[in-house]
């Protein structure tokens, strides 16, 4: 190889992470779909062709048409408008719940992985006990006990995600603990808090980022599932899961559009996040 010529693969690895992500079609497609739903969540009421709450009792269960692209539901509400505006609830609760779980899980995972010993053993057993319980059952119990609200859903889902993320971060911290800089810093008398959050956290941040993107998809599915089971924030508020819950009984009567389009919206958002998460993981794994 002539001197001064950098191999193509080595040159590609030297590019910033965002350039590598933009070179991946899966990331671009996923990010575009995600951006579309974010725009709908923010500006849905402005771009919706009809009032998503307006009932037209003379136009109930109308099939898709030029006037109503996705048809109308059993109360005569425009399904297309409700799908656009329905992104708002799920894109408020799911990211905040995932962020809460990520922050708590990262802090717990750092402590368990760095301190080790009796702390890791005792708290680790507690974490494993929580993980042994079916997540959706635990969430339903807490929501039934505390009542349905945006804050409740964020807190419950965030706390359920905490041990899951803590387990992954703990493993990454234990790997970092085998590297030379950690024992060296301990010998120099560095404080534990400084070591965990200043020295180790930046090195395991790619793992944390991947966990956040992956759990975000799970959070969206969880919020939609709770709404489908009747634990949506408000039955009248446009919400994909709630709309499926309210209209799926009409599938047998042939009114498929009232359930199909909200379900496709959920599927597209989860797929988009998974595409982004996979791309981020592959780029960071390098």
Backbone torsions as a table, in degrees:
resi	resn	phi	psi	omega
1	UNK	NA	130.0	-179.5
2	UNK	-58.7	145.4	-179.6
3	UNK	-64.4	144.0	175.5
4	UNK	88.2	-6.2	179.1
5	UNK	-97.4	119.2	-178.9
6	UNK	-85.1	130.5	178.1
7	UNK	-55.7	146.3	-176.5
8	UNK	-57.7	-42.3	-177.9
9	UNK	-66.3	-41.7	178.2
10	UNK	-64.7	-38.9	178.5
11	UNK	-65.4	-38.0	179.6
12	UNK	-64.1	-39.4	-179.0
13	UNK	-69.4	-22.5	180.0
14	UNK	-80.7	-10.5	179.6
15	UNK	-71.3	152.6	176.7
16	UNK	-62.6	155.9	-175.1
17	UNK	-59.5	-37.8	-176.8
18	UNK	-66.2	-31.7	176.7
19	UNK	-69.7	-40.0	178.2
20	UNK	-64.3	-37.7	178.0
21	UNK	-65.2	-42.7	-178.8
22	UNK	-67.8	-19.5	177.0
23	UNK	-80.2	-7.8	-178.6
24	UNK	-98.1	117.5	179.1
25	UNK	-59.0	-35.3	-179.1
26	UNK	-63.8	-38.8	178.2
27	UNK	-67.5	-43.8	-178.3
28	UNK	-62.1	-44.3	179.9
29	UNK	-64.6	-48.2	179.9
30	UNK	-61.5	-43.7	-179.6
31	UNK	-66.0	-36.2	179.5
32	UNK	-65.7	-43.7	178.4
33	UNK	-64.8	-43.5	179.6
34	UNK	-62.5	-42.5	178.7
35	UNK	-63.3	-38.1	177.8
36	UNK	-59.3	-45.9	-178.4
37	UNK	-71.6	-30.4	175.2
38	UNK	-65.5	-42.5	176.7
39	UNK	-61.0	-41.6	178.0
40	UNK	-63.7	-38.9	-179.7
41	UNK	-65.4	-36.2	-177.1
42	UNK	-84.1	-43.6	-172.9
43	UNK	-115.1	18.3	-174.1
44	UNK	-55.7	-44.9	-178.2
45	UNK	-66.0	-26.2	-179.3
46	UNK	-81.7	-33.0	-175.7
47	UNK	-97.9	-11.3	178.8
48	UNK	-66.3	133.9	-178.2
49	UNK	-70.2	-21.6	-179.7
50	UNK	-134.0	162.9	173.2
51	UNK	-70.0	118.0	-175.6
52	UNK	-67.1	-13.6	-179.9
53	UNK	-100.6	-10.7	-175.3
54	UNK	-72.2	127.4	179.5
55	UNK	-98.4	134.3	176.5
56	UNK	-122.6	90.2	-172.7
57	UNK	-67.6	-12.9	175.3
58	UNK	-93.3	0.8	-179.1
59	UNK	-133.5	42.8	-179.1
60	UNK	-81.3	145.7	174.7
61	UNK	55.2	38.0	177.5
62	UNK	-80.9	136.0	179.8
63	UNK	-70.9	167.4	178.2
64	UNK	-55.1	138.4	-178.0
65	UNK	-154.2	-179.2	178.5
66	UNK	-65.5	-32.3	-180.0
67	UNK	-77.7	-36.2	180.0
68	UNK	-132.4	97.7	-171.3
69	UNK	-57.2	-38.2	179.7
70	UNK	-106.4	14.7	-179.1
71	UNK	78.7	-171.2	176.1
72	UNK	-123.3	160.5	-179.3
73	UNK	-94.4	-168.0	-174.5
74	UNK	-69.2	-12.2	175.4
75	UNK	-105.7	6.5	179.7
76	UNK	80.4	13.7	179.7
77	UNK	-83.3	144.9	-178.0
78	UNK	-71.3	118.3	-175.6
79	UNK	-67.9	-39.3	-179.8
80	UNK	-60.5	-44.4	178.9
81	UNK	-64.6	-38.9	-180.0
82	UNK	-68.8	-33.6	177.0
83	UNK	-66.7	-43.0	179.9
84	UNK	-63.0	-49.8	-176.8
85	UNK	-74.6	-26.2	-177.7
86	UNK	-65.4	-15.2	177.4
87	UNK	-66.8	-22.2	-172.4
88	UNK	-64.5	-50.4	-176.0
89	UNK	-60.5	-47.4	-174.9
90	UNK	-70.5	-30.0	-179.6
91	UNK	-88.8	2.0	167.7
92	UNK	-95.6	-50.5	-174.6
93	UNK	-69.9	-49.5	-173.1
94	UNK	-62.4	-50.0	179.8
95	UNK	-63.9	-40.1	-179.9
96	UNK	-66.8	-40.4	177.6
97	UNK	-64.5	-41.4	179.0
98	UNK	-66.2	-40.0	178.0
99	UNK	-63.4	-43.8	178.3
100	UNK	-60.8	-48.1	179.3
101	UNK	-62.7	-35.6	-179.7
102	UNK	-68.9	-43.2	179.9
103	UNK	-64.3	-49.7	-179.7
104	UNK	-66.2	-43.7	-179.3
105	UNK	-65.0	-37.8	178.5
106	UNK	-66.2	-44.5	179.0
107	UNK	-62.2	-43.9	179.7
108	UNK	-67.0	-42.1	179.1
109	UNK	-64.5	-38.3	176.5
110	UNK	-62.2	-44.7	-179.2
111	UNK	-63.9	-46.2	-178.4
112	UNK	-65.8	-43.7	-177.3
113	UNK	-70.8	-34.2	-177.0
114	UNK	-84.4	-44.1	-176.4
115	UNK	-75.0	-42.7	179.1
116	UNK	60.9	-154.1	174.9
117	UNK	58.8	-139.9	-175.3
118	UNK	-66.9	-34.3	178.5
119	UNK	-62.7	-47.2	-180.0
120	UNK	-63.5	-38.8	-177.4
121	UNK	-68.1	-48.6	-175.9
122	UNK	-70.1	-52.7	-178.6
123	UNK	-67.9	-35.2	178.4
124	UNK	-62.0	-38.6	177.6
125	UNK	-66.0	-37.9	177.5
126	UNK	-64.8	-41.6	177.9
127	UNK	-62.2	-43.6	179.3
128	UNK	-64.1	-35.2	177.7
129	UNK	-65.4	-40.6	178.3
130	UNK	-66.2	-40.3	-179.1
131	UNK	-67.7	-23.5	179.9
132	UNK	-72.4	-18.5	-179.2
133	UNK	-84.3	140.5	175.8
134	UNK	-60.9	122.1	-173.1
135	UNK	-59.6	-44.9	-175.5
136	UNK	-66.1	-33.1	178.3
137	UNK	-67.5	-44.1	178.9
138	UNK	-61.9	-43.4	179.8
139	UNK	-62.5	-43.6	179.8
140	UNK	-62.1	-40.0	179.5
141	UNK	-63.5	-45.0	-179.5
142	UNK	-67.0	-42.3	-179.6
143	UNK	-65.4	-40.2	178.1
144	UNK	-64.8	-34.7	-178.3
145	UNK	-78.5	-38.9	-173.7
146	UNK	-94.8	-14.6	-176.3
147	UNK	91.0	158.6	-176.1
148	UNK	-91.7	123.3	173.2
149	UNK	-159.0	164.6	179.9
150	UNK	-60.8	-44.9	-179.6
151	UNK	-62.7	-43.0	-179.7
152	UNK	-60.8	-46.2	-179.1
153	UNK	-63.2	-40.9	179.2
154	UNK	-63.1	-46.7	-177.6
155	UNK	-66.3	-45.2	-176.3
156	UNK	-65.9	-48.2	-179.8
157	UNK	-65.3	-39.7	177.8
158	UNK	-61.4	-43.3	179.6
159	UNK	-68.8	-33.0	177.4
160	UNK	-67.9	-36.1	179.4
161	UNK	-74.8	-21.8	-174.8
162	UNK	-55.9	-52.0	-179.3
163	UNK	-67.1	-30.6	178.4
164	UNK	-63.9	-46.4	-179.7
165	UNK	-71.5	-36.6	180.0
166	UNK	-60.4	-40.1	-179.5
167	UNK	-62.4	-42.3	-179.7
168	UNK	-69.0	-44.2	-179.5
169	UNK	-65.6	-38.9	178.4
170	UNK	-57.2	-44.7	179.5
171	UNK	-63.0	-41.4	179.3
172	UNK	-65.7	-38.3	179.0
173	UNK	-67.1	-39.0	178.4
174	UNK	-63.1	-36.2	175.9
175	UNK	-65.8	-43.6	178.0
176	UNK	-62.0	-34.2	-178.4
177	UNK	-63.3	-18.2	178.7
178	UNK	-83.4	-10.2	-179.1
179	UNK	-80.5	157.8	-170.5
180	UNK	-64.7	-32.1	-172.1
181	UNK	-69.0	-25.9	-179.2
182	UNK	-72.0	-53.2	176.2
183	UNK	-60.1	-34.9	-179.8
184	UNK	-64.7	-42.6	179.4
185	UNK	-65.9	-36.0	177.4
186	UNK	-64.1	-41.3	179.0
187	UNK	-64.7	-29.6	179.1
188	UNK	-81.4	-2.7	176.4
189	UNK	81.8	24.4	178.3
190	UNK	-63.4	142.1	179.5
191	UNK	-68.3	151.6	-177.3
192	UNK	-62.4	-44.5	179.9
193	UNK	-60.5	-42.0	178.8
194	UNK	-63.9	-43.7	-179.4
195	UNK	-62.7	-44.8	-175.2
196	UNK	-70.0	-46.5	-169.6
197	UNK	-96.9	-18.6	-179.4
198	UNK	-106.9	-39.3	-177.0
199	UNK	-90.8	-49.4	-172.6
200	UNK	-87.1	-43.1	-175.1
201	UNK	-54.1	-46.0	179.0
202	UNK	-59.0	-30.4	-178.4
203	UNK	-79.3	-22.1	177.1
204	UNK	-104.3	4.6	-178.4
205	UNK	-59.5	-37.8	175.1
206	UNK	-56.0	-38.6	176.6
207	UNK	-64.3	-41.7	178.8
208	UNK	-63.1	-42.2	-179.2
209	UNK	-63.7	-43.0	178.0
210	UNK	-63.2	-42.8	178.7
211	UNK	-60.7	-40.7	180.0
212	UNK	-61.9	-47.0	-177.6
213	UNK	-66.3	-39.0	179.7
214	UNK	-67.3	-46.7	-178.1
215	UNK	-67.5	-25.6	177.8
216	UNK	-61.7	-41.2	176.5
217	UNK	-62.3	-42.5	176.8
218	UNK	-63.3	-38.1	-179.4
219	UNK	-64.7	-42.0	178.2
220	UNK	-61.7	-44.8	178.6
221	UNK	-63.4	-38.4	180.0
222	UNK	-66.1	-45.2	178.8
223	UNK	-61.4	-43.5	179.3
224	UNK	-65.0	-39.5	179.2
225	UNK	-64.1	-43.9	178.4
226	UNK	-61.8	-41.6	178.5
227	UNK	-64.5	-39.9	178.6
228	UNK	-63.7	-33.4	179.2
229	UNK	-82.0	2.6	177.3
230	UNK	96.9	12.4	-179.7
231	UNK	-109.2	34.2	174.5
232	UNK	-73.2	163.0	-176.4
233	UNK	-63.3	-51.6	177.0
234	UNK	-143.6	133.8	-175.7
235	UNK	-64.8	-27.8	-177.9
236	UNK	-86.2	-20.6	-179.0
237	UNK	-70.1	132.6	176.8
238	UNK	-56.5	120.8	-175.3
239	UNK	-152.9	126.2	-174.5
240	UNK	-57.9	-48.6	-178.8
241	UNK	-64.5	-41.2	178.9
242	UNK	-65.2	-38.8	178.9
243	UNK	-65.7	-37.2	175.6
244	UNK	-65.9	-42.8	179.0
245	UNK	-60.5	-38.8	-175.8
246	UNK	-77.1	-26.0	-169.3
247	UNK	-117.8	-8.1	-174.4
248	UNK	-66.1	-23.3	179.1
249	UNK	-66.9	-16.6	-179.2
250	UNK	-89.5	0.8	178.6
251	UNK	-59.3	-39.5	-179.8
252	UNK	-63.4	-23.1	178.9
253	UNK	-87.9	-0.6	178.3
254	UNK	93.2	6.6	179.8
255	UNK	-91.0	67.4	-172.3
256	UNK	-72.4	-29.4	-172.9
257	UNK	-67.1	-25.8	-177.0
258	UNK	-70.0	-24.0	178.9
259	UNK	-104.6	-37.3	-173.8
260	UNK	-61.6	-48.6	-172.4
261	UNK	-68.7	-41.5	172.4
262	UNK	-62.2	-36.6	178.7
263	UNK	-65.9	-40.7	177.4
264	UNK	-65.1	-34.5	177.7
265	UNK	-63.3	-45.3	177.7
266	UNK	-61.5	-46.6	-178.5
267	UNK	-61.4	-43.2	-178.5
268	UNK	-64.5	-39.0	-179.6
269	UNK	-68.1	-42.8	179.4
270	UNK	-66.0	-43.0	178.3
271	UNK	-61.8	-42.1	179.6
272	UNK	-60.8	-44.4	-179.8
273	UNK	-66.6	-38.3	177.5
274	UNK	-65.4	-37.9	176.3
275	UNK	-63.1	-43.4	178.1
276	UNK	-65.0	-43.9	-178.7
277	UNK	-63.0	-43.2	179.2
278	UNK	-63.5	-41.3	179.5
279	UNK	-65.3	-43.9	178.3
280	UNK	-60.8	-44.5	-179.1
281	UNK	-62.5	-43.2	-179.4
282	UNK	-66.4	-39.9	179.9
283	UNK	-68.1	-43.5	-179.1
284	UNK	-70.0	-29.1	177.2
285	UNK	-73.6	-21.2	171.1
286	UNK	56.8	NA	NA
